Amino acid sequence: MRSFHDASSEHILILAPHGRDARLAQALLADADLTAVIVRDLPELVDALGETAGAVLITEEAVRTADLTGLDRWIVGQPAWSDMPFIMLTRQGGVDRNPIATRLSRILGNVSFLERPFHPTTLVSVASTALRGRRRQYEARARLDELSAREAQLRELNATLESRIAEAVNERALAEEALRQSQKMEVVGQLTGGVAHDFNNLLTIIRSSVDFLRRPDLPEDRRRRYMDAVSDTVDRAAKLTGQLLAFARRQALKPETFEVGDCLRGVADMVDTVTGARIHVAVDLPDGECFIHCDRSQFETALVNMAVNARDAMDGEGTLTLRLACNAPMPAIRGHAGSRSHFAAVALADTGSGIAVEQIDRIFEPFFTTKEVGKGTGLGLSQVFGFAKQSGGDIDVASTPGAGTTFTLYLPQVTAPAQGADVPQVLDVSTDGAGRRILVVEDNVEVGRFATQILHDLGYATEWAANAEAALDRLGADGDGFDAVFSDVVMPGMGGVALAEALRSRLPHLPVVLTSGYSHVLAEEGSHGFELLHKPYSAEQLSRVLSRIGTRMGAKTQQFSDRRT
């Protein structure tokens, strides 16, 4: 549609089919520099309105008995900004004393009645007023168009903004995950030296014990002692490996309910590795149990981060005390209100140099550190602070320069979890496999051979497949008489979980036992409902798992036997 200043929107349409009214009105308007266009009838008027006009001058005789359907349709269909002004020439006055004018007023809407005879100045004045009104309508249309354009721009900007916000949230999530990983890996880096030392000590015990066990004249009591030493040392190595994996593996936060005291004892062993031989690690625990609900891995990471800071503050020598208080209220911390609810208060107190007064308010800021370049990122305490807040608690600090620092982590205390069902009775380890057939799936040659040897010694008949694809081929469509599958999780190509899922679909009655030293799939998604045996496993543990599924294996064997007969 043309803008209000176009010439076509300034002219006046005249419909006066009788006598000289049309020519006279056109001439009077022309004398006032107003453009007027004469139309012959109503259809032509409606068409001309569609081409835009500033006003309409119409006589009463032209519409008194005419069919006004087309004109009425055009008037009703005007856009919201438009209200075409009409000037009607009448001999009987306006709506106050002219019934016809009343009817026409309802149809035309924005109409001014001009009774004949009239003075030329009156006609020019009414026409000019109508045109000014029409100009304001076009100005309003222009503003509406501008507003619509701005609204469209805002919608586009909003859509773009939403997209950018989504991207920003995504990037932040990735950054937070990367931050968590960097914090974990920083802790792992702190652990590396001590872990290597501990593992070498463990390997020394195992190697020396094996050397003695090879002696044919070794007395039986000493043989048992060395065998027990090997077994205990393997358990300690497995525990140390599990602690490292708890920090290093990539996984979402997984809150769980656990007993804080037991966890602190395990963390104290790890902290002892971090802090070195000249720092004494003490643990002060209450007699009763104390449960919290949070991500255990993040909790342990937070404690080790604080222990690393304490070690550095003590310059490698002093006493670090891990203390637990149960049913403790949380005091007001850094201007935040406290709580009289029950909290587990986990404190780490060191005998180090303390924290300067001007620095204590900044220690939880990300990247704030007083350490030399390359000695720390400043992320450790900010991670602890974030973990405490996300877990519904807080962390407080009390420090005296030259006399040590105490960090106290407050986490909401919860009730003890309900006791699970009794563990089902399993067959004694001495019970053999009764010749049941087990398919071992393991890509590592040495582990595969050793697993088949263990199973053979337990009385099972075994075969070994080097990967999942070979296992599927070997089992065929009906399992080929195998009673169970014992598979590693992490293998080239198809992994153990995918193999187990495929077998659950193809052979739903064939039990599958998975084993893994570590798998990101299991860490993130669980064992998918399959039996899981963690490496390193003992022959006794393997026997118990297979005994637990023995009933299903027996049923499977009977089904296969029935099919063959």
N, C-alpha and C positions, 0 to 999 in steps of 0.2 A: 504494500500500500504506500502511496506517495506521502511524503512528509508534509507538515502543515503549511510550509512556505511555498509549496508548488502552486503555480498559477491556476491549475485546475481545481485546487481546493479553495480558491478565493472567489469563484464565480457563483452567481445565484441562478438557480433554475426557476423558470417562470412557466406555470401552466394556467393559461386563461384563454380557453378556446372560443369564447363568445365576444364579439365586438372588438373594440380597439384597446381593451385593458392591457393586453400583453405588450403591444408596441409602446403604449404610453408609459407603462411601468419601466420598460427597458430604457426608454429615453430619459426618464427622470433619474434612474440609477446611473446612467452613463454620464449625466451632468455632474454627478457627485464622484466621478472616477471609479464607479463600481461596475464590474463586468456582470452582465446578465445574459443567459442563454434561454431562448424560448423552445419549449417542447410541445408537440401537438396533442398528446393524449397520455393517459396514465401508464400504459406499457412503456412508452418512450421515456417517461419520467423515471420509472423504476430502473430501466437500463442505464439512464444517465446517472442515477444515484450510485449505481455500481461503479461508475467511472470517477466517483468522488465529486463532491460539491461542498460549498460553504454554507448554503442555506437554500430553502425552497419557498418561492412566492406562489401561492395557489389561490384560486377564487372558489367561493362557496359553490357556485353553479357547476364547476368542473367535477365536484365530488359528491354533491348532494344525493344523487340517485345512481352513482356509478358503482361498479363492482370493485371494492377496495381490497380484495383478497391478496393480490400480488403486493400492493403497497404495505399492507399490514404484515405480511410475511417478511418483507425486507426490514421494516422497523423493528419487529420482534427479534430478528436475527442479527441486529447490530452487535458488534463486540462491546465488551464492558466499558471501554473508554468512550464510546460514541453515543451521542444523543442528538441526532440531526435536528436543527432548528427549522420550524415551519412558520411562515407568515401567511395568514388566511385573510383575504379580502372579503368582507361580508357587508350586507345592507341592513342586517337586523341586530347587530351588536354581538357581544360575546356570550359566554355561557350563562351569564346572569339573567339574560332575557331572550335567549335563542336556543330552543331545544335541539336543533340540528347541530349547532356549535358544540353543545354538550356531548353528543354522540361522536363527533369528529375529534373532539379533544381527547376522548378515551383512546381513539385509534392512533392519532398522530403523536400524542405525548407532549413533546416540547413544542407547543404552538402558541403564537401570539395572534390575537384577532385585531384587525385594523378595519374599522367601519368606514364605508364610503358615504359621502365624499370625504376625502382627507386632504390635508395640506401636503405638498411635495416634501416639505422639510420633515414632516412626520414619517413618511415612507422611508426617506433616506436614514433617519435616526433609528427606526426599528430595524432596517436592513443592516446598518453598521453594527448595531448591538448584537444581532444574530451572528454576524461574521466574527466579531470578537469572541463571542462564546464558543464558536466552532474552532477558532484558533487555539483557545485554551484547551479544548478537547484534544487537538493534535499535539499540543505540548505535553498534555498528560499521557497521550499514547507514547510519545518519544521517551518520557521518563519511565513508563512501564516497560518499554522495549529495553531501555538501559538497565532497569532493575532485573528484567528477565535475563539479559546477557550476563549481568553480574552474578545472578543466581546460578546460571549455567556454569560460569567460571568457578563459583564457590563449590558447586557440586563436583566439578572436575577436580578442583583443588582438594576438596574433602576426600574424594576417592583416591587421589594421589597421596594425600596425607595419611589416609588409612593404610594404604599400601606401604608407605614409608614407615609408619608406626609398626606395622606387622614385621617389616624387614628389620627395624630397629630392635623390636622385641626378640626376634630370631637371633640377631647378632648379639644381643645382650645375653640370651640364653647360652649361645655358643661361647661367648666370652667368659661367662660364669663357669661353664663346664671346663673351659681351658684353664681358668684360674684355679678351680678345684684340683685339676690334674697337676698343675704346676706346683701347688701346695703339697699334694701327695708326693710328687716326685722329689720335691725339695726335702721332704722327710725321709724318703727312701735314700736320697743322696747322703743325708746325715747318718743313716743306718748302715750304709754300705761297708765302711771300714770295720765297724764292730761286728757286723754279720759275717764278713769274710773271716775275721778272727775266730768267731764262735764256730763257724762251720769247719774250719781247720782243726779246732779242738775236737769236735765231734768225729771227724774223719780219722783223727789220730786214735781215738778210742776204738772205733770200728776196725781199723786196719790192724792195730796191735792185738785185739781180741781174736780176729781171724787167724793171724799168725800163730797164736797159741792153740787155737782150735784144730789146726792142721797137725799138731803133734800127736802121734799115735799113743804115746805113753802118758797123756794128760789125764790126771785123776778125774773121776766123774764129778766130784763136787766143784772142782775148778772149772770143768767144762760147762757145768750149769751156770756158774758165776759169769763166765765170759759170754755165754749165750744170752743171759739176762742183760748184760752190759750192752751188747749189740742191739737187742730189742729196745731197751730204754733209750739208747742214743738215737735210734731211728725215730722214735716217738718225739724226742726233743727236736730233731731236725725238721720233722714234719710240722711241728707246732710253729717253729721259727719261719718256715716257708709260708705257712698259712697266715701268719701275722703280716708278712711282707705283701702277700697278695691282697689282703684286706685294704692296704693302702694304695697299691698300684693299679688295681683293676678299675675299669671304667664301668660305672653303674649309676643309676639314678638313686636318690635318697630312698632308703628302705627302712622306715621306723620299725622297731621291734621292741618287745618288752624283755628286759634282762636284769639280772641281779648285779648291782654296781660293784659290790665287794669282790666277787669272783673276777669281774672284768678288770678291776684295779690291780689285782694280783698279777694277772697276765701282762697288763701294761707295765707294771713295775719291772718285770723281767726285761721287757723291751727297752724301757727307759734306762735300765742298768747298762744295757749295751750302748745306748746313745751317749751316756754321760761319761763313761770311762771309769778306770779303776780307782782314781783318787776322789771320786764323789760317792759318798755313801747314800744309798737310796733306802729310805725307811717307809713302811706302810703302817698306817694307824687306822684300823677298821673297827666298827662297833660289833657287838656280839650278834645282833639280829640281822635279818636280811633286809635289803633295801632295793626296791625295783624302780626303774625309770623306763620310759617309752620314747626312744629316739633312734636315729641311725647309729648303730654301734661302731661302724667303721669311722664315721665322722667324729664320734665321741673320742675314740682312741687317737685319731689324728690330732684332735684339739689338745689332748693331754700331752702327746709327744711334742707338739709345737711349743707348748709352755715349758716342757722339760728342757728342750733345746735352748730356749731363751735363758732358763735358770742356769744351765751349764755354762753358757757364755758369761752370764753375770757373775758367776763364782770363779771364773778364769780356770775352770777345770778342777777345782778342789773345794770341798765343803760337804754339806749335808742337804739333801733334797727329801722332803717329807711329803708323801701323798696321804691325805687325811680325808675320811668320809664321815659326815654327820647326817643322820636321818631325821625326818620329821622336823626339819628346820624351817622357820619362817624366812622369807626373803626380805632383806632390809631395803630402804630407799637407796637407789644407786644412781648417781649422776643426775639428780633432779627428777628421776622417775619414782613414782610411788611404789612402796614395797607391797608385800602380800603376806597374809597370815596363813595361807594354805601351806600344806606340807611340801617341802622341797628336799631333794638330795643335794647337800652342799659338799662338793668335791674341791678340796683345797690343795694347792701345790705351794709349799713354803721353802724358800732357799735361804742360804746364808751368804748371799752375794753382796754386791756393791750397792744395791738399791737403785731407785729411779729418782732423778732430779725432780723437784716440785714443778718446775716450768714445763717438764716433758710429760708428766703423768696423765694430763688431759688429752694428749695426742697419741698415746701408744696404740689405740685401737684403730687409728686412721690407716687406710690402705697405703702401702708403700712408705709409711713413716718408719724410719729405722735410725738408730744411733750407731749402727755397726759400720765398719769400713766397707768401701766398695768391694763387691765380690764376696762379702761375708754374710749377706742376708738380703732378702727382697723386701722385707717389711710387710709381708703378707700373712705371716703366721698368726699374730694376735687378731688381725682383722677377720681371719677365718674363724677363729675361736668366738669372737664377738657375734659374727653372723650366724654361726651354728647355734649359739646360745639363744639368740633372739628367735630364730626359726623354730626352735624346739620349745618355745614358750617360757624361757628362762632369761637369765642375764649373767654377766660376769662382773665381779668386783675386784678391786686391787687395793692393797694396803702396802705402803713401802716407806722405809726409813733409810735415807742415804747412809751407806756404810754399814747397815744392820740387816739388810735382806728385804725380800719382797714376798708377799703372799697373794696369789691369785685364787679366787674362790668362784667356782662355776656352780650356779644354781640351776637345777633342772627339776621340773615337776615330778613329784613322787607319785607312783601308781600302786595299785594293789597287785599282789602276786597273781600271775596267770593261773587259770584253772589247770589242775593236773590232768594230763592226757590219759588215755586208756592204757591199761596194763599192756606191757610189751608181750606179744605172743610168744609162747614157748617155741624154741627152735631145737632142731636135732643136735645132739652132741657132736663136737668137732671130729670125734673119732669115727662117726658114721660115714661110710664111704658112699660114693655116688651111684652104687648099684648098677654100674655099667651104662648109666644114662649118657646120651650123646650131647656134647656141648660144641657149638661152633664159635671159635675164638676169632675175633676180628681186630687186628692190631697191625699198624703199618711199621712199627719199630720191630726189627728182626729179633733183637735180644729180648725185648719185653714179650714178644709173641711166643718165642720158644720157652721162656721161663713160665709164662702163664699156662701154656699147654702142659708143661712138666708138673706144675703145682696141681692142676686139675687131674692129671693122670695119677699122681700120688694120692689124691683124694678119692680115687676110684671111679672117675668119669672117663668115658671114651671121648676123645677130642679130635677136632680137625681145626686147621688154622687157615684163615683167609687174610691176605695182606691188605685188603681195602674193602670198602662197603660194596662196590660194584661186583667184586668177585664173590662176596658173601651172598648177594642176591642171586647171582647165577648158580651158586652151589646149592642154595636152598630150594630153588625152583618154585613151582606153583603150589606144592603141598608141604614144603618143609623137609622133604626127603628123610624123614625119620629123626630129625634133630629134636631134642627136648628143650633146648634153651639156646640163646645167643648171648655171648659175653663180648661186648664191643667197647673199644676206645671211643672217645668223643671227638677229639681233634685229629683229623686225618686229611690227607690231600683229596681233592674231589669231594664226593659226598661224605659229610661228617656222620658221626655216630647217632646224633639226634635225628637227622633226616632218615638214616637207615632204620632206626627204631619206629619212626612214624610210618615209613613205607611198610614195614612188617606188621605193624598194628592194623593197617588197612588190608594187607594181603593175607596175613596169617594171624588173626586176632587172638588165637589161643596159644601162640608161641611166646613164652616169656622172654623179655630182653633185660639184661643187666648192663648198665653203662658204667664206665670208669673214666676218671679224668684227674690229672694233677691240677689242671686249671683250664677253664674255657670261658671266654667272654659270653658265649651263648648261654651257658648254664648260669653265669653270674647275673645276666640280665633277665633271663626268661625262666629259670628254674629247670627242673629235670623232666618237665612235660609228663609227669605221672609215671615215669619209669624208675625202677630200682637204680640207685646210684651208689657206687663204691669209689671213695676218694683215694687217689694215689698219694703216698705209698700205702698199699694195703698188705695185710698179712694173710697167710694161708688160712688162719682161723677166721678172719673177717670174710674172706671169699667163701669159705665153707658155710658160714652162717647165712650169708645172703642166698646162696644156692639152696640151703636147707629150707629157708623161709618160702621159697617158691617151689619146694619139692612137690607139694600137692598138685600144683598146676602142671608140673613136669610129668608127674605120674599120669594125670588125666590125658595129657597130650600123647604120652607113649601108648596108652590104651587105645586112644582114637586111631593112631597110626596103625597099631597092630590089627584093629578091627577092619580097617580098610584093606590091609594086605591079605587078610584071610577071607 
